[in-house]
């Protein structure tokens, strides 16, 4: 069996048994990247030499019988909004194109302590603001199942590299569905943990009350393995939950007795494509065949989730991104050209005798701020900053931001009430399968509505997972969304694993892999 066909858990077992070496696994991963990434565009950077050096060191330590970490020898990709010491962390933005963090994010430190081999950083929507990975300033990522379509976002690169079997594991971030949505569209498994379960220290902030780091992999079992390493209390993160980390990789295989599954009528109605609807209904039948009791639940305020999310997320983005001013770090406009431009404007106004206009001219500092931010940020980031600034401004704060916070509480209360009846809530991740590249990039409202089924989870701070559950008529993956109460990742993973034990959607490979394998 090819190494591409092995899951992370299977690779780890073979590494521990000495049947393969870490250098073989890394070499295979890098060959996959060389073969498929020129087409897919999942990676922004690949750490080839460092990855080989790590693999060789792990093999030496293993041969000496030394104790190794939980992920020893496994290649892992990391979304490029997570700080890695000594190498660029760009957030796929011109603003941070040359930024090199002086420290590791907590999750990076934990990956290193587990002897994972970080092979590279993956592409994303700029500052994680988008749902298609088309807003990246550093290149576009394609869906491995059809390279004319989006991979989802914002963790599009993190999902695409797993789908194309370049790496067995990747790490993404999820603010409104940014792990689960690309996982669904690329046919892989992606988990958004409970808010506070995984440290955000070193994650470049988009919306601080919504952001959460999580795993992507082929299977729920592999996500459990990676989450066990990523999770845990961190005193560097004030929102980190001081709770012990369950042995996810062990409990994931335990069947769930008496599982109660809920579904929401509105999530299986208008706006959901027939192929997605059929796949979700069939998935519910699979749970019933496994002995689960299925019943309808209500989330009456879910209809307000998208509006609530975009007010809160944009408001927090407006505040968080104020730090990019061209002074402390990151991109700065060409000051010589800017000063020359300002001097020319002064000269023209003086010649015209417009003293009032002269007084209104920017100072050099203000002009530098404005040009830096205008040139450094892309259109979508600017749009969200402006929306957030407006919502927080005097006279509008109560009408928008404060009201959104009140609705957020109602959304959480709806979930709390629903989870008194069921263990998990199932439904679609997205209304349709992946759409064509460029199809919605100039229609922000259509893009925002694509997040309809995922943003409520972030507003409520809940854990949720996307698992493959079918394909559309034209062969595009469809994801099943499972949501659970806070800190119930074990329940999610066990339910997802049960589903994957009796289905094979997660084992299917993008046609791209077979076509290029034949060609070479």
Buried (B, 14 or more C-beta within 10 A) or exposed (E): EEBBEBBBBBBBEBBEEEEBBBBBBBBBBBEBBEBBBEEBBBBBBBBBEBBBBBBBBBBEBBEEEEEBBBBBBBBBBBBBBBBBBEBBBBBBBBBBBEBBBEBBBBBBBBBBEBBBBBBBBBBBBBBBBBBBBBBBBBEBBBBBBBBEBBBBBBBBBBBBBBBBBBBBBBBBBBBBBBBBBBBBBBBBBBBBBBBBBBBBBBBBBBBBBBBBBBBBBBBBBBBBBBBBBBBBBBEEBEBBBEBEBBEBBEBBBEEBEEBBBBBBEBBBEEEBBEBBBBBBEBBBEBBEEBEBEBEEBBBEBBEBBBBBBBBBBBBBBBBBBEEBBBEEBBBBBEBEEBEEEBEEBEEEBEEEEEEEBEEEEBEEEEBBBBBBBEBBBBEBBBBBBEBBBBBBEEEEEEEBBEBBBEBBEEBBEBBEEBBEEBBBBBBBBBBBBBBEBEBBBEEBEEBBBBBBBBBBBBBBBBBBBBBBBBBBEEEBBBBBBBBBBBBBBBBBBBBBBBBBBEBEBBEBBBEBBEEBEEEE
